[in-house]
Amino acid sequence: MTIAQLLAAGTILVASPALSDLPAPIPASIPATAIDSTTTTDEVAIGNRGDRMTVSVSVGGNGPYRFLVDTGSERTVISRQLADRLRLQDGRNAVLHSVIGAKSVQTVFIPRLKISESTISVADAPALEATHIGADGLLGLDGLKSKRVLFDFKAQTMSITPATEHVAQKTDGQVIVVRAKARKGRLIFTEARVDGEKVAVIIDTGSQVTVGNLALKARLMRHNLETTPDPLTIESVTGETLVADVSILKLLELDSIHLDKLPVAFADAHIFKTLDLDKKPALLLGMNAMRAFDQISIDFASRKVRFVLPETSMLDDVRMAEAAPIRALR
């Protein structure tokens, strides 16, 4: 499915939640348990829901359930419906910072969440409506800080390994490794450029579409930014919506990687404020851009992202704006 078809089909869902405490007395929470450091490679098939990746998991020995994979999310999220069905213990109330805004939410304790042979526990996991998540839950970064996650778009698999463990990976295309910086749990490229303008780029596998902030849009207006006539509606995992203008970037440069004709939704999104990036040009790199690669490997410990370019033109999947017009969603 191309991004033009996706935008015409319905509301864009963007996850990327971050969790902070409400200013009220609360009991000490049970810390999230990291995946055991001796875990060997666990390769699981990934599915698609609107071009976002899902993985099969079990919760407390029950399942399988489908969780979206979101490298832009600090926290793992579960649907309220599944939490109720499994009778998970309620946690403390917390404020969830989504891509659109901040909202008070109820949390639960997930004692055992298993991905293939790897198991984590999650305290204070936000419990949200399944219709807003678009799945049974959302797999965040809280159990993957010392891990390497490989998304193989060509084979449609995801694998998790300890960051210290070397795993040989067969690739057909050119490999480019780009260093990133960490900010509030997320990996950010600070040396990227869009149409010649310096921009901070955040990798987010939970977003179907690439989102730019208004500071970047203002800079790009000097370059005769190509804007489509119809807006789209972004919906967060909390059910909030935000109208965004869609434009076509001429060129995005990440190190020696070049992507052209990339559709971007520009909006005053709350996520940029939470990362202190609302005043400087910034871009949330979504799935419409990342699926141009054969593989993306994210090493959270070393803050390195490994891109594997396909043998054929890597631009085929990002030149979607030329194939069909983007229509209004609502």
N, C-alpha and C positions, 0 to 999 in steps of 0.2 A: 504494500500500500504506500503510495507516495504521500508527501505532506500535503499536496494540493487536495488529494482525495480525502485525507484525514480531516483537514480543516473544513471541508464541505460536509462531512458526515455528522459532526456534532461538537459539543463543547470540549475544549482542550482541558485535560486534567493535569495539574502540576502539583507534585507532592512537596518534597524538600522541607519537612517540618523540623523545627528545633524546639527543645523543651526547656522551660525555665520555671522556677518555683514561684508560687503565689506568696506574697508577704504575710504569712501566717504561721503559727507554731505547727510543726509537723514532726512526726516520728522519723527516726533514721531509717533510710531505705536500704534494701538489700542490694549490694553492688552487682552490676552486670558481670557475668562470668565470661571471660574470654574463651574462645575455642582453644582447646588443648594444644600446646606448642608442638607436640609430637605428631599431630594429625598429618597424614599423607594426603596426596591429591585426591579431592573429592569432586568428581565431574558429574554434573547433573544437567538434564535437558532444560532449556529455557523456552517458555511459550511466549505468546504475544497477546496483549490486550491493548489495541489501539497503538501499536508500535512501541509500547513499553514492555520490558521484559518481566516475566514471572518465573518463579521457581517453586517446585513442589517441596513442602515442608510438613512436619508433623508437630503437633503441640500436645505435650503431656502424654505422648504415646498414641494420640488420635490423629486421624487424617487419612490420606494426604489433603492438604489445603494449598491454595495458590496464593503466594505472596509476591507482590511487585518488588523488584530489585531497584533500590534507590540509593546511589552513592552520594547524593546531595543531602540525604537526611541524616541528622545526628542520632535519631532514635528509631527503634523498631516500633511499628504501629500494628494494632490488631483491630478487626472490626468488632463493634459492640455486639453484633448478633452472634459471632463466634465465641466471644468472651462469655456471653450469657449462656450459650449452649454448653460450654465446657465448665461453667461455674467457676471461673477464675476469680481469685481474691481481689477485691477492690484495693487500689492504692490511693495515694493522696491526690487531691486536685492540683492541677498545674496549668501554666499558661503555655499554649502551643503556638509557636511562631511559624506560620505557613508562608508560602510565597506571597500571599495577599495581605495577611494581617495577623494579629495576635488574638487568641481566644482561649478562655478558660475551658478545660476539658477534664473529664474523669479518666483516671488511669487504672490499670490492673497489673498484677504480678504474673508473669509467664514463667513457671518453674523450669520447663524444659521445652526448648524450641530446637528441633533437629533438622538440619540440612544435610542430606545424605548421611555421612558418618560423623558429622560435626554437630555438637550440641552446645547451646548457650542458654543462659537464663537472663530474663529481662525484668528489671524492676521498673515500676512506674511507666509502663507502656501505654501510650494514649489509646483509648478505645473510641473509635470513630465509626460513623455510619458506613456500612459496606457500599452503599450506592455512591458515596463520595470518594471512597478509596478506589473503587472499581475492581476490588479483589477481596480476598479474605484477610489480607493484611499487607504490610509493607516492611521489607527487610532493610534496616538502616545500618549505620556505621558502628553502633555501639559494641558489637561483637567482632569487628573486623579491623581494629586499629593496628594489630601486629600481623596482619595478613596481606597476602597478594591475591587479588581477585582477577581472573581472566574471563573476559567476555568474548567468546568466539562467535561472531555473527554469521560466519560462513557455515559453521557446523551446528549452530544453534545450541551451544552448550555454555555452561558457566562452571568454572572450577575454582576451588579455594585451597591455598597452600600457605604454610608458615612463610613469612617474609624472608627468613633465614635459609629456607630450603631451596636449593637450585632444582628447577624442573626444566628439562629440555623440551622445547616447543618447536614443532615443525611448522614452517611458514613458507609460503610461495612468494610473497611479496616483500618489498623493502621494509626494513624495520627502523623506526625513528623513536628515540627515547627523549622525552622532554621532562625536565625537572620542574617541580611545582613547590609552592609554599603552602603551609597549613594555616588556616584561620578558622577558629571555632569548629574544628573537626573536619573541615572541608579542604580539598586540594584546589589551589588557585594558581593559574599561570599568570604571572605579572609582566611578562615580556612579549605578550601577543600584540598584534596590530590589526585593526579593521580599517580598510581603505586608507592606510597610512597613519591612522590615529592610534596611539597607545591605548590598550584596553586590558582590564583584568578579566580573565576567563575562568569560570567555575564549572567543573565537570559535574553533570547531573543526569544520571540515567533514569531518574524518575519523571523527567519532563519530556513530553512528546515533542515539544517545539522549543527552539532556541528563543530565549527572552533577553532583551536588552533594556538597560535603564534609560531614563530620560536625559541623563548627562551625556551618554553616548549618542543618542539621537540628535541632540543639539550640536555636537561636534560634527556629525556626519551631514548635517544640513548644508554645510559649506561645500560638500562634494556632490551636489545634485543627487541626493538620496532618492532612489526609486521607491515610491510608495504605492501600494495597491489601493484601489478605491474603497474596499470594504474592510471594516474592523472584524475582529474575532473576540470571543468571550473566553477568558481563562477561568477555570474553576479549580479551587484548592481542595485538599482532602477534608477540610472542615466545612465544605459546602459554600464558601464565599465565592463571589465572582468579581471579575475585573475586566473591563473592556480594554483591548489593546489594538494599536495600529500595526499593520503588517508592512514591512519594507523588505527590499532585497539588497543584501550586502554585495558589493562588487568583489571584495576579496578579504578573507580572514586568514591571517598568517600566524601559525603556531610553530616557532622555530623554523624548520625547513618545510613544514606542511602548509600547503596552500589550498583553501577551499573557496570556490567562487560561486556567485549566484545563490547565496544562502538566504532563505526566508527567515526573518526574525520578527517576533512580536515585541513591540516597544510599549512599555507600561511603567507606571510608578509603583513597582512591585515592592512589597514590604521586605522581602528577603534581602534586597540590597541594603536596606537600612540596618538589618540585624548583623550584616557583615561589614558595616561601616564603608560601604561602597556606593552609597546613593549620590554622593557629590562628585565622584570620579567615573569616567566611562567604564562600564562593566557589562559582562555578557554571561548569561547562564546557558551553557552549551548543552542542548537537548538531543534527543534521540534522532531527530531528523538529520543532524550533522554527523553523529557518531556512527550511524549505520553505513556511512560511506567507506568505513574501514572493514577489513577482514577480521581483525582482532583489536581489542583494547585491553591492556593489562595494567591494573592499578595497584601499585605497591605503596600502602599507607605508611609503612615504617620508614622507607627511604625517600618517600615523596617523589617517586618517579612514575611516569605514565608512559607505557610502551605502545606505540601505534604500529600496526602492520597494514601497509598499503596493499590493496589488491593488485593483481597483475594487470587487469584491465583498468581503464580510467577510473580513479577514485571519485571523480566528480559526477558520475552518472546519477548517484542518489541525491546529490545536493543541487542539481540543476532543475529541480522539480518546478520551480516558478515559471520556467519557460514552457513547460508542457501544458499547463492548464491554469486558468485564473483561480485565485483564491476567493471563495464566496463568503458572504456574511453568515454567521452562525445563528444569530437570533434577530 
